[in-house]
Every structure is written in C-alpha cells, then in structure tokens.
Amino acid sequence: MKKSILAIIMTVMLAVMMAGCGNSSTNEQETPDQGESGKEQDADEPEEGADGQEDKEEASDEPAYISDFQAKDYVTLGQYKGVEVNLVEPEVTQESVDEYMEYVLSSHAQSSPVTDRGAQSGDIVNVDFEGKLDGVAFEGGSANGFDLTIGAGGFIDGFEDAIIGMEIGETKDADLKFPDPYNNNPDLAGKDVVFTFTLNSISERIMPELTDEFVVNLGIDGCTTVEEYTKFIHDGLMEQAMAAFEEEKISAAIAAVEANVIFETAPEGMTKRMKETLTDTVSSYAQMYGMSVEDYVAAAYGGAADSYEEVLLEQAGMMAQRYLMIGAIAEAEGITVTDEEMDQILTEEAANFGYENVEEYKEELDVEAYREYLLVQKVIEFLAENAVVKAPVSE
C-alpha cells in the first residue's frame, strides 16, 4: 500500500520535474579520478570504511532522500533567481467565449424527425449500408439501422456525401475508393468499392436560443442572465488559461535553472529509489493504455523496448540529479518543511481520507518521501515566483 500511495503522490511531481528535460544528463561533470563527493582519492589512502565504517557508495546503496545528503555536494548551482522565461501572457478572446457558448448550446440541442425533405449535411440519419469489392461484400463494410451525422467525418471520403439528397426509403449505390494507406484494413487500401445505402430516417438537430430562460435552466449559481453567463464562461476560461500558464511558467523556470547547473552523478541509493518509483508509475500508465511496460517506456522516453531497464535507470539518475538541484536551492534559501507543517498536513489528510488517526495514515505512507514532495513544491513555487516572464520575440 505504501508504494501505491507514494506512486500517486510522485506522479504529480514527476510531471512537473521532468517537463522540458531531455534524455541526457545536462552539464554533468565527472572525472575518472573523482568519487561522487568530487574529492580526489589518493591511491595510497585507505578507503573510507576500512576502519569498520561503511564507505559512501555502500551507504548510499539503500533507498535515500534529499535529506540524507548535502545536496550542494552533488550540484553546482548557477543563477536560479530571476531567470528569464519566454511565455505568452494568458488571455481569453471573445472568439473563445463564443466557441464555448456554441458548444454548450450544441450539447443541449434536441433531435427532431424530418419527413418532408431529403437528407442534408448536419442531419442525423439512420441507414442500412453494404460495401462490396468486386461484387462481394467485404468484412466490416455492412451495417443495419446505423445512426450517423452527415458531415461528422467518421468515414472514408464520399461515404457521408453519398447520403445527401436521399429521401426516406430510397436505396442507391455509390462508387467509392478507400484511401491508400488504410490502416484499418490494409487489404482495402486504394481499392474501388460500391456501397449500397438505404435511408431509414432523417432527424435534424434544433439548437436552443441563448436566452435568460436558457441560462436559468442551466442551474448555475449567480447566473440568471445571458450577460452573467457570458462573464461566467469568460472567467472560467481565464482560470483555465492561468492554470496552464502557471504550469508552463514552472516548467520553463525549472528548465532555465537547470541550464545553469553543473551536475555530479547522483548517489546510488537515491537513483535506486527513483527507479523504483518510476517503474511503478510507468507500469500503471502502461496498464492503463493496454501496453507492455517495455513498449510504453520506448514510446514515452525513446530507446529500444528490450533495453527499457537501462532507459528507466538513466531517467531515474536524471530525476535524482534534479531532486538534488532542488535540495541545493532549498539549502541556499533556507526553505524547509517543518515538523509542525507535516503534522498539520498529515492530520488533515488522515481525517479527509477516513483514517481513525494520523498514526494509522503514517503507516500507509512514506512520510519522508512526502516531506520531500512538499519541499519540492515549495522550491518550484519559489523559482516560478522569482522568474521574469518575457514575451517571445517574433521572428
């Protein structure tokens, strides 16, 4: 249970931390004669741990957190306050409001039967159809009582247009051609076929008028007029635009800060923990998309499917480096997550999630990883707040 909760928590953080990050360790500096601490090891000098103490590599093999290290030993920070990011300020145009309004009206459209004319673009029609190749019906090319909207574009070119002008009860043939390539059925790619249509019924969509009455019937608090509803839509779209802008700002700020950092190889224990978390996360996504982990990793991060373990290890090393970058900034700025903050947050969440007490909740949670998560959130908010937004220069 602990891993599943941690994976959920980390998914949000990974999306932010990995945004804009390439597939290589940017600015990594390491020489063959240096260990992870950056200090040169003399050939005659006894290794750490010779007197019974574990050396750094052995100690770091256990799952580790930012708090286990002096982050500045693994990264050399450059400028991180006041970095410039090129972003377009969010705005909501009248066109966007109109488009959303049209969507709302369309979602409340009513269907009305038509009997006094032929089918037109935009109509909802019910048809029987059969497709034949060289006079023989082909698999997947026939249906009875099928509803479609003419003009929706869900079929090969000419299929929906062939129904336009047909009267109810009419049957007609249409000579059509499958596109090439045609991935749904490569055997039909580029082939000439004949579709026979029988039109069973026609319906048209009646759009409601935007009136105060329509707005009232939507049941939105504070909206009883078209003017109020228009403002409601504008404000909602602006809220979405601002949220997207802040996410872009965070990603851009992290990328700009990272470009100024020199990275050392991250401790093995931290990389190991990141790989376990990343593996859990990609496994969940692979299952959600009906893919193998190997194929999902190849699609998401590149590389060959059969080398996905190496790809995940590389990504985990990069994640650990960026966590240490965040940790070094936290050290420099005195940003911390206090025990009091942790206790308050965990107590509130334990109550919200239905635990009997906070101790029961802690048993289900990697508390140190959660503290790390909160620290990362504080630091990236700090970076975003201190970033300087510049309008992109038009070429």
Backbone hydrogen bonds, N-H to C=O, Kabsch-Sander energy under -0.5 kcal/mol:
donor,donor_aa,acceptor,acceptor_aa,energy
5,I,1,M,-2.2
6,L,2,K,-2.4
7,A,3,K,-2.6
8,I,4,S,-1.8
9,I,5,I,-2.4
10,M,6,L,-3.1
11,T,7,A,-1.8
12,V,8,I,-0.9
13,M,9,I,-1.0
14,L,10,M,-3.3
15,A,11,T,-2.0
16,V,12,V,-1.3
17,M,13,M,-3.1
18,M,14,L,-2.9
19,A,15,A,-0.5
21,C,18,M,-2.1
26,T,24,S,-1.2
28,E,25,S,-1.3
29,Q,263,F,-2.8
34,Q,31,T,-1.8
35,G,39,K,-1.3
38,G,35,G,-1.4
41,Q,33,D,-1.2
42,D,40,E,-0.5
45,E,42,D,-1.0
50,A,47,E,-1.9
52,G,49,G,-1.8
59,A,55,D,-2.5
60,S,56,K,-2.2
61,D,58,E,-1.1
62,E,59,A,-0.9
64,A,269,G,-0.9
68,D,65,Y,-1.8
69,F,66,I,-1.9
71,A,69,F,-1.0
73,D,70,Q,-2.4
74,Y,71,A,-2.1
75,V,71,A,-0.9
76,T,262,I,-2.7
77,L,75,V,-0.6
82,G,386,N,-0.5
85,V,388,V,-2.5
87,L,85,V,-0.8
87,L,390,K,-2.0
89,E,87,L,-0.5
97,V,93,T,-1.7
98,D,94,Q,-2.8
99,E,95,E,-2.5
100,Y,96,S,-2.1
101,M,97,V,-2.6
102,E,98,D,-2.5
103,Y,99,E,-2.0
104,V,100,Y,-2.4
105,L,101,M,-2.5
106,S,102,E,-2.6
107,S,103,Y,-2.1
108,H,104,V,-0.8
108,H,105,L,-1.0
109,A,106,S,-1.5
110,Q,206,I,-2.1
112,S,204,E,-2.7
114,V,202,I,-2.8
119,A,166,M,-2.2
122,G,150,I,-2.1
123,D,120,Q,-2.1
124,I,203,S,-3.2
125,V,123,D,-0.6
125,V,148,L,-2.8
126,N,201,S,-2.0
127,V,125,V,-0.5
127,V,146,F,-2.7
128,D,198,T,-2.4
129,F,143,A,-2.8
130,E,196,T,-1.6
131,G,141,G,-1.0
132,K,194,V,-2.5
133,L,136,V,-3.0
134,D,132,K,-0.5
136,V,133,L,-1.4
138,F,131,G,-1.5
141,G,138,F,-1.7
143,A,129,F,-2.4
146,F,127,V,-3.0
148,L,125,V,-2.3
150,I,123,D,-2.5
150,I,148,L,-0.6
152,A,149,T,-2.0
159,F,156,I,-2.1
162,A,158,G,-1.5
163,I,160,E,-1.4
164,I,160,E,-0.7
164,I,161,D,-0.7
165,G,119,A,-2.7
166,M,163,I,-2.1
169,G,199,L,-3.6
170,E,167,E,-2.2
172,K,197,F,-2.2
174,A,195,F,-2.3
176,L,174,A,-0.6
176,L,193,V,-2.4
178,F,191,K,-2.4
185,N,182,Y,-0.9
188,L,185,N,-2.4
189,A,186,P,-1.2
190,G,179,P,-1.1
191,K,188,L,-2.3
193,V,176,L,-2.9
194,V,132,K,-2.3
195,F,174,A,-2.5
196,T,130,E,-2.7
197,F,172,K,-3.2
197,F,195,F,-0.6
198,T,128,D,-2.4
199,L,170,E,-2.3
200,N,126,N,-3.1
200,N,198,T,-0.6
201,S,126,N,-1.3
202,I,114,V,-0.6
203,S,124,I,-2.2
204,E,112,S,-2.7
206,I,110,Q,-3.6
206,I,204,E,-0.6
207,M,205,R,-0.7
211,T,209,E,-1.2
215,V,211,T,-2.2
216,V,212,D,-2.6
217,N,213,E,-2.1
218,L,214,F,-0.8
218,L,215,V,-1.0
219,G,215,V,-0.6
219,G,216,V,-1.4
220,I,215,V,-0.6
221,D,219,G,-0.5
223,C,220,I,-2.1
224,T,222,G,-0.6
229,Y,225,T,-2.3
230,T,226,V,-2.6
231,K,227,E,-2.0
232,F,228,E,-2.1
233,I,229,Y,-2.5
234,H,230,T,-2.4
235,D,231,K,-2.9
236,G,232,F,-2.1
237,L,233,I,-2.6
238,M,234,H,-2.3
239,E,235,D,-2.2
240,Q,236,G,-2.0
241,A,237,L,-2.5
242,M,238,M,-2.8
243,A,239,E,-2.1
244,A,240,Q,-2.4
245,F,241,A,-2.4
246,E,242,M,-2.6
247,E,243,A,-2.0
248,E,244,A,-2.4
249,K,245,F,-2.6
250,I,246,E,-2.5
251,S,247,E,-2.4
252,A,248,E,-2.7
253,A,249,K,-2.6
254,I,250,I,-2.5
255,A,251,S,-2.3
256,A,252,A,-2.3
257,V,253,A,-2.6
258,E,254,I,-2.8
259,A,255,A,-1.7
260,N,257,V,-1.5
261,V,258,E,-1.8
262,I,76,T,-2.1
263,F,27,N,-0.9
263,F,261,V,-0.5
264,E,74,Y,-2.9
269,G,60,S,-1.0
271,T,267,P,-2.2
272,K,268,E,-2.7
273,R,269,G,-1.9
274,M,270,M,-2.4
275,K,271,T,-2.4
276,E,272,K,-2.1
277,T,273,R,-2.3
278,L,274,M,-3.0
279,T,275,K,-2.7
280,D,276,E,-2.2
281,T,277,T,-2.3
282,V,278,L,-2.9
283,S,279,T,-2.0
284,S,280,D,-1.7
285,Y,281,T,-2.1
286,A,282,V,-2.8
287,Q,283,S,-2.2
288,M,284,S,-2.1
289,Y,285,Y,-2.1
290,G,287,Q,-1.0
291,M,286,A,-3.2
296,Y,292,S,-2.4
297,V,293,V,-2.6
298,A,294,E,-2.0
299,A,295,D,-2.2
300,A,296,Y,-2.7
301,Y,297,V,-3.0
302,G,297,V,-0.7
302,G,298,A,-1.2
307,S,304,A,-1.5
308,Y,305,A,-1.4
311,V,307,S,-1.8
312,L,308,Y,-2.8
313,L,309,E,-2.1
314,E,310,E,-2.2
315,Q,311,V,-2.6
316,A,312,L,-2.6
317,G,313,L,-2.1
318,M,314,E,-1.9
319,M,315,Q,-2.5
320,A,316,A,-2.6
321,Q,317,G,-2.0
322,R,318,M,-2.2
323,Y,319,M,-2.2
324,L,320,A,-2.2
325,M,321,Q,-2.0
326,I,322,R,-2.2
327,G,323,Y,-2.7
328,A,324,L,-2.6
329,I,325,M,-2.0
330,A,326,I,-2.4
331,E,327,G,-2.4
332,A,328,A,-2.3
333,E,329,I,-2.2
334,G,330,A,-1.0
335,I,330,A,-2.0
336,T,334,G,-0.5
338,T,336,T,-0.5
342,M,338,T,-2.3
343,D,339,D,-2.8
344,Q,340,E,-2.3
345,I,341,E,-2.6
346,L,342,M,-3.0
347,T,343,D,-2.2
348,E,344,Q,-2.2
349,E,345,I,-2.6
350,A,346,L,-2.5
351,A,347,T,-1.8
352,N,348,E,-2.3
353,F,349,E,-2.8
354,G,351,A,-0.9
355,Y,350,A,-2.7
361,Y,357,N,-1.3
362,K,358,V,-2.4
363,E,359,E,-1.6
364,E,360,E,-0.6
364,E,361,Y,-1.1
365,L,362,K,-1.4
367,V,365,L,-1.3
370,Y,366,D,-2.0
371,R,367,V,-2.4
372,E,368,E,-2.1
373,Y,369,A,-2.4
374,L,370,Y,-2.4
375,L,371,R,-2.2
376,V,372,E,-2.7
377,Q,373,Y,-2.3
378,K,374,L,-2.1
379,V,375,L,-2.3
380,I,376,V,-2.8
381,E,377,Q,-1.9
382,F,378,K,-2.0
383,L,379,V,-2.7
384,A,380,I,-2.4
385,E,381,E,-2.6
386,N,382,F,-1.6
387,A,383,L,-0.7
387,A,384,A,-0.7
388,V,83,V,-2.9
389,V,387,A,-0.6
390,K,85,V,-3.2
394,S,392,P,-0.5
